[in-house]
Amino acid sequence: MYEQDDHEHYEHNHFGHGHHLGWGSHHRRGGLRIWVLSILQQAPRNGAEIMNQIELASQGKWRPSPGSIYPLLDELCKDASISKREDGRYEITEKGKQEFEWPWGRLTKQPRSIEGTVEEMNNYISYLEDLNRMDASKIAPNVDKLKNIRDRLTTLIDTK
Protein backbone atom coordinates (compact mmCIF):
# COMPACT_ATOMS: atom_id res chain seq x y z
CA MET A 1 0.00 0.00 0.00
CA TYR A 2 1.46 3.34 -0.97
CA GLU A 3 0.68 5.83 1.73
CA GLN A 4 -0.34 9.27 0.59
CA ASP A 5 1.72 11.22 3.10
CA ASP A 6 4.93 9.28 2.36
CA HIS A 7 5.83 11.68 -0.44
CA GLU A 8 4.02 14.85 0.53
CA HIS A 9 6.85 15.81 2.88
CA TYR A 10 8.90 16.50 -0.22
CA GLU A 11 9.01 19.07 -2.92
CA HIS A 12 11.95 17.44 -4.70
CA ASN A 13 14.23 14.44 -4.55
CA HIS A 14 17.77 14.16 -5.82
CA PHE A 15 19.02 10.73 -6.78
CA GLY A 16 22.75 11.35 -6.75
CA HIS A 17 22.99 10.28 -10.41
CA GLY A 18 21.98 13.61 -11.90
CA HIS A 19 18.27 12.60 -11.83
CA HIS A 20 15.86 15.13 -10.36
CA LEU A 21 12.22 14.28 -9.76
CA GLY A 22 9.36 16.46 -8.54
CA TRP A 23 7.21 14.85 -5.85
CA GLY A 24 3.74 15.86 -7.01
CA SER A 25 0.92 13.44 -6.30
CA HIS A 26 1.14 12.05 -9.84
CA HIS A 27 4.72 10.84 -9.13
CA ARG A 28 4.04 8.94 -5.90
CA ARG A 29 4.42 5.38 -7.08
CA GLY A 30 6.65 5.99 -10.07
CA GLY A 31 8.94 8.19 -7.98
CA LEU A 32 9.47 5.56 -5.31
CA ARG A 33 10.00 2.93 -7.99
CA ILE A 34 12.73 4.89 -9.73
CA TRP A 35 14.34 5.81 -6.41
CA VAL A 36 14.54 2.14 -5.39
CA LEU A 37 16.05 1.25 -8.76
CA SER A 38 18.57 4.07 -8.37
CA ILE A 39 19.60 2.81 -4.93
CA LEU A 40 19.95 -0.75 -6.22
CA GLN A 41 22.17 0.47 -9.05
CA GLN A 42 24.70 1.43 -6.37
CA ALA A 43 24.68 -1.94 -4.57
CA PRO A 44 22.37 -4.86 -3.69
CA ARG A 45 20.28 -4.15 -0.57
CA ASN A 46 17.39 -5.64 1.37
CA GLY A 47 14.15 -3.78 2.03
CA ALA A 48 15.22 -2.35 5.38
CA GLU A 49 18.50 -1.14 3.90
CA ILE A 50 16.61 0.55 1.07
CA MET A 51 14.35 2.30 3.60
CA ASN A 52 17.43 3.39 5.57
CA GLN A 53 19.11 4.70 2.41
CA ILE A 54 16.05 6.77 1.47
CA GLU A 55 15.84 8.18 4.98
CA LEU A 56 19.56 9.01 4.91
CA ALA A 57 19.34 10.62 1.47
CA SER A 58 16.37 12.72 2.59
CA GLN A 59 18.26 13.85 5.69
CA GLY A 60 15.64 12.20 7.89
CA LYS A 61 12.69 14.01 6.32
CA TRP A 62 11.12 10.90 4.80
CA ARG A 63 11.24 7.18 5.43
CA PRO A 64 8.95 5.04 3.28
CA SER A 65 6.93 2.47 5.18
CA PRO A 66 7.32 -1.30 4.81
CA GLY A 67 3.84 -1.17 3.27
CA SER A 68 5.31 0.95 0.47
CA ILE A 69 8.67 -0.76 -0.04
CA TYR A 70 7.89 -4.48 0.12
CA PRO A 71 4.96 -4.54 -2.34
CA LEU A 72 7.08 -2.45 -4.70
CA LEU A 73 10.00 -4.89 -4.37
CA ASP A 74 7.61 -7.77 -5.15
CA GLU A 75 6.29 -5.89 -8.18
CA LEU A 76 9.80 -5.09 -9.41
CA CYS A 77 10.73 -8.78 -9.11
CA LYS A 78 7.61 -9.82 -11.05
CA ASP A 79 8.48 -7.23 -13.70
CA ALA A 80 12.05 -8.65 -13.84
CA SER A 81 13.43 -5.18 -13.07
CA ILE A 82 15.19 -6.58 -9.99
CA SER A 83 15.95 -10.02 -8.63
CA LYS A 84 16.10 -11.28 -5.06
CA ARG A 85 19.30 -13.01 -4.06
CA GLU A 86 19.60 -15.92 -1.62
CA ASP A 87 20.91 -13.52 1.06
CA GLY A 88 17.62 -11.58 0.93
CA ARG A 89 19.10 -8.61 -0.91
CA TYR A 90 17.71 -7.30 -4.16
CA GLU A 91 19.80 -6.40 -7.20
CA ILE A 92 18.90 -4.49 -10.33
CA THR A 93 18.66 -6.30 -13.66
CA GLU A 94 19.43 -4.98 -17.13
CA LYS A 95 15.71 -4.36 -17.62
CA GLY A 96 15.67 -2.33 -14.40
CA LYS A 97 18.60 -0.21 -15.53
CA GLN A 98 16.62 0.76 -18.63
CA GLU A 99 13.75 2.11 -16.51
CA PHE A 100 15.55 5.40 -15.89
CA GLU A 101 13.92 6.66 -19.07
CA TRP A 102 10.55 8.46 -18.84
CA PRO A 103 7.77 7.48 -18.14
CA TRP A 104 8.61 5.91 -14.81
CA GLY A 105 6.26 3.13 -13.80
CA ARG A 106 2.52 2.87 -13.55
CA LEU A 107 0.53 5.25 -11.37
CA THR A 108 -1.99 2.91 -9.75
CA LYS A 109 -2.92 2.39 -6.14
CA GLN A 110 -4.00 -0.85 -4.52
CA PRO A 111 -7.47 -0.82 -2.91
CA ARG A 112 -7.85 -1.42 0.81
CA SER A 113 -9.27 -4.90 1.43
CA ILE A 114 -8.86 -7.90 3.72
CA GLU A 115 -6.40 -9.34 1.22
CA GLY A 116 -4.52 -6.02 1.12
CA THR A 117 -4.39 -5.91 4.90
CA VAL A 118 -2.98 -9.44 5.08
CA GLU A 119 -0.41 -8.55 2.40
CA GLU A 120 0.57 -5.42 4.32
CA MET A 121 1.07 -7.53 7.45
CA ASN A 122 3.27 -9.82 5.39
CA ASN A 123 5.31 -6.81 4.27
CA TYR A 124 5.89 -5.74 7.86
CA ILE A 125 7.01 -9.26 8.74
CA SER A 126 9.51 -9.12 5.85
CA TYR A 127 10.79 -5.83 7.25
CA LEU A 128 11.21 -7.33 10.75
CA GLU A 129 13.00 -10.34 9.26
CA ASP A 130 15.42 -8.01 7.47
CA LEU A 131 16.03 -6.07 10.68
CA ASN A 132 16.60 -9.29 12.59
CA ARG A 133 19.20 -10.45 10.04
CA MET A 134 20.94 -7.06 10.16
CA ASP A 135 20.85 -6.53 13.94
CA ALA A 136 18.82 -8.87 16.16
CA SER A 137 19.18 -6.46 19.09
CA LYS A 138 16.64 -4.17 17.39
CA ILE A 139 14.00 -6.90 17.62
CA ALA A 140 14.82 -8.09 21.16
CA PRO A 141 13.00 -5.27 23.05
CA ASN A 142 9.78 -6.19 21.22
CA VAL A 143 9.78 -9.96 21.65
CA ASP A 144 6.85 -9.92 24.11
CA LYS A 145 4.76 -7.78 21.76
CA LEU A 146 5.61 -10.06 18.84
CA LYS A 147 4.63 -13.13 20.88
CA ASN A 148 1.32 -11.44 21.71
CA ILE A 149 0.70 -10.81 18.00
CA ARG A 150 1.57 -14.45 17.25
CA ASP A 151 -0.87 -15.65 19.91
CA ARG A 152 -3.65 -13.40 18.63
CA LEU A 153 -3.12 -14.60 15.05
CA THR A 154 -3.08 -18.22 16.21
CA THR A 155 -6.37 -17.69 18.04
CA LEU A 156 -7.85 -16.00 14.96
CA ILE A 157 -6.79 -18.86 12.68
CA ASP A 158 -7.75 -21.64 15.10
CA THR A 159 -11.32 -20.35 15.42
CA LYS A 160 -11.98 -20.78 11.70
N, C-alpha and C positions, 0 to 999 in steps of 0.2 A: 504494500500500500504506500503510495507516495503522498506524504503529508504536505498539506498546502503551505504551512508556515516554514517548512524546511528551507525554502529558497527565498522567502520574502524578506529575510534579514539582509539580503544582498542587493546591491545595485549592479555590481559587476563581479566577475571572477577572472582571475588570470591563471592560466595553466602552466606557465613556466616554459612553454614551447613556442611562445609568440602568438598563441591563440587567445582571443579575448571574446568573452561571451556575455551578453546582457542577460540578466536574470528576470525578465518579464514572465508573467504567468504562462505564456505560450512556450517557454523554454524549460519548464520544470523537469519533465522526464528526459527530454533529449539532452538537456544540460548536464544532468547527473550522469547520464550514460556516457557522454563524451568525456566528462571529467574522470570517471572510473577507467575508461580506456586509456586516457592520458597517463594516469597514475601507473597502470599496468605496463605501459610502454617503458617506464623507468626500471621496473623490477617486478617479479611475481610477488603477490601479497594475498593474505586471506582477508575475509570481510572486515574483521576488526581492525586490521592494519590499514585497510583502505579508509575506513571511517576516521581513524587516527590521523592519517595523512591529510584528509580533507579538513579536519579540524585544525591541524597545524598550519596548512596553507592559508586558511581563512583567519589566522591569528586568533582562534578560539571563538569566532563570531558565529560559526555554524558547524554543526556535527550532524550528518544525516543519521536517521534512525535505522536500526536493524530492519524495520519494516519497509524501508526504502532500498537499502543496499542488497539484502539477500534475494528478494524477488528479481531485482535487476541482474544480479549475478547469474541466477538461474536462467533468465531470459537470454542473456549474452551467451551462455553456454549452449542453449538450444539453437540460437542463431549462428553458432560456430564462430562468434567474434572473439571468444575467450575459451580456454579449456581449464578444467580443474585438475591439478596434479595430485598425486598420491599423498603428498604432505599437507593437503588442504588449501594450498595456495592456488590462486588463479593466475594464468598467464595469457597475454594477448596473442591472437593468431594473425596470420597475414590478412585475413578478411577484416579483423578488428582494426588493424593498422590503416586500412583503406577508409574506415568510417570517419576520418577526420575531415572529409569533404562534406559540404552542405548538401542536402538537409540532414540533420543529425537526429536519427531515430524517429519513432512514432510518438505521437502526443496523445496517448490514451490513458485512462485511469481505470483501475479495477474497481468494481462495485463492492460495497460492504455487504457481506453475507456470512453465513455460518462457515462456509468453506473458506472464505477469505480470512475469517478470524482464526480458524485452525491453521491456515497457512502462515499467518502472521506470527502465531505462537511458535510454529516450526522455525521461522526465521530468527526469532529471539533465542531459541535453543541453539541454533547454529552459531549465533553470536557468542553465547556463553561457552560453547564448546571451543571456539577459537580463543577466547580469553583464557580458558582453562589450560589450553595447550601452550599459550604464550607465557602465562604467569598464574599458576594455580592459587597463589595467595590472594588474588583479586576475587576469587569465588568463595574462598574459605569463610569470610565473615557472613555469608548469606546461605550457608548450608542448611540451617534450620528452616529458613523461608522456602528454599528449594524443596526440602523434604515435605513441607506442608503442601506445596503445590502438587508434588507427586501424589501425596495421599488423597488430595481432593480430586485429581484427575482419575486415580484408581477407583475411587468411590463413584464418580460419574460414569465411568466405563462399566463397572461391575453391576450397576443398577439397570443396565440396558439388556 
